[in-house]
């Protein structure tokens, strides 16, 4: 019973990713005029949608795409920072229980979203609805070359716009789209390459198609691929500072750069050990960026 409760409350929502979705939502609120009670409700809604989306991903990869079915060597690998890939296959919870878990998170997310509809505007419900639907597009995107973009849109543009439209019904949404690019890059082109590396051998046999999987299949250096995207992400943030969208103090997020590069090098020897450390170092990037944006006002 305790193990099942842990799966429902901790494993399926994958809370390690909370900064990857919550921080962009906060950034959206800051850029829309500053964090208010409504802004924080938008952040809460974003986080609850994230939890439901992650839970649905476990259900869909088992019941729909089949990526998490089969013996351990035939399904997506379990990671130290995320174990939702095998909870159904090993019998801890049923597929139906996972589906109910996912729907529950979505229903909880509707509470702040509906409040915001009446107190700010209807646009927030549209953004929230798109966020909820993203998980279904994501499940199939692994097979049609849109894998990175679908995930990136959920934690980049949708998260930032969610924070903006929770704050005001007429935010600078174009600015929101421009500023969401680093968040998109971090979770999709950087994060996915690391997350899918141990899954590639098993999932390629089931027909997946995405750049993240091809990095493994074609023997591309993971360190080169990830560090190249890191360089572009930091360069783009410098551009955002130069055009006065982000505050100069947001550059404190650059402190993660040398650590990420060092850990990438060390991961060549023991990938499983260092992959989790890389992920947790990576999630500090949006936290520091938002902290710098807030303090640099």
GIUR-V448105 format. One record per run of one state. SS is the DSSP state (A for helix, B for strand, O for the rest). FROM is the first residue (numbers start at 1). LEN is the number of residues. If there is no record, write none. Layout:
# GIUR-V448105
ss->(SS	SS)
from->(FROM	FROM)
len->(LEN	LEN)
This chain:
# GIUR-V448105
ss->(O	A	O	A	O	A	O	A	O	A	O	A	O	A	O	A	O	A	O	A	O	A	O	A	O	A	O	A	O	A	O)
from->(1	2	12	15	32	37	64	72	75	95	120	123	142	147	156	157	168	173	180	181	198	200	205	211	218	222	243	248	268	271	296)
len->(1	10	3	17	5	27	8	3	20	25	3	19	5	9	1	11	5	7	1	17	2	5	6	7	4	21	5	20	3	25	2)
